[in-house]
Amino acid sequence: MIEEIKEIIRLFLNNKKDKSYDPYRSERIYVRVTEDEKIMIQSLAKIQKRDVSNFIRWLALSKYLDDFIQ
């Protein structure tokens, strides 16, 4: 498990350097949510001045990993 965490951190630190949109992003993750959850996610993204994709990416790859690393 430690090796997996080290790999995630390495990937995070390498990707964090380039914040620009990457046109080669081709992978998708589909998440089923209720209508209320969708509205909540969209609202939270809007508060952060992000679109939903960037908001989810920010939560998973920046916010969560920054907190985890600390």
Secondary structure, 3 states (H helix, E strand, C coil): CHHHHHHHHHHHHHHHCCCCCCCCCCCCCCCCCCHHHHHHHHHHHHHCCCCHHHHHHHHHHHHHHHHHHC
